[in-house]
Amino acid sequence: QVRVVESGGGLVQPGGSLRLSCTVSASRFRLHAMGWYRQAPGEERELVARITIDGDTRYGDPAKGRFTISRDNAKNTVDLQMNSLEPEDTAVYSCNAEGDIGGAMVGYWGQGTQVTVSS
């Protein structure tokens, strides 16, 4: 059983900040990486940021320079610090956990958390 649980979404004014957290709990699941993705209405899902257990990071273009992803391997938690938020950042943000179970690669998604940037 693998559970991916997100928290931290909400309403924020333009220029403000939010911090999203994601925790994965699982048995027999070896975590390789965790990432945040977002999907706005009428748009395709896009990468926000991804981090491996070794600390290698990758950011989507909208996140570069404004967002920072960090992880706590001991807690299987990843955080996304979002600064200088803009209305265009409004979307459902979902956490993804990549790993393997007995050598078979699998990925799991959380339920998503709404981020709304509006005055």
Secondary structure as the mmCIF struct_conf table of DSSP 4:
data_model
#
loop_
_struct_conf.conf_type_id
_struct_conf.id
_struct_conf.beg_label_comp_id
_struct_conf.beg_label_asym_id
_struct_conf.beg_label_seq_id
_struct_conf.end_label_comp_id
_struct_conf.end_label_asym_id
_struct_conf.end_label_seq_id
STRN STRN1 VAL A 2 SER A 7
STRN STRN2 GLY A 10 VAL A 12
TURN_TY1_P TURN_TY1_P1 PRO A 14 GLY A 15
STRN STRN3 LEU A 18 ALA A 26
BEND BEND1 SER A 27 ARG A 28
STRN STRN4 ARG A 30 GLN A 39
TURN_TY1_P TURN_TY1_P2 PRO A 41 GLY A 42
BEND BEND2 GLU A 43 GLU A 43
STRN STRN5 GLU A 46 THR A 52
TURN_TY1_P TURN_TY1_P3 ILE A 53 ASP A 54
STRN STRN6 THR A 57 TYR A 59
HELX_RH_3T_P HELX_RH_3T_P1 ASP A 61 ALA A 63
TURN_TY1_P TURN_TY1_P4 LYS A 64 ARG A 66
STRN STRN7 PHE A 67 ASP A 72
HELX_RH_3T_P HELX_RH_3T_P2 ASN A 73 LYS A 75
TURN_TY1_P TURN_TY1_P5 ASN A 76 ASN A 76
STRN STRN8 THR A 77 MET A 82
BEND BEND3 SER A 84 SER A 84
HELX_RH_3T_P HELX_RH_3T_P3 PRO A 87 ASP A 89
STRN STRN9 ALA A 91 ILE A 101
TURN_TY1_P TURN_TY1_P6 GLY A 102 GLY A 103
STRN STRN10 ALA A 104 TRP A 109
STRN STRN11 THR A 113 VAL A 117
#
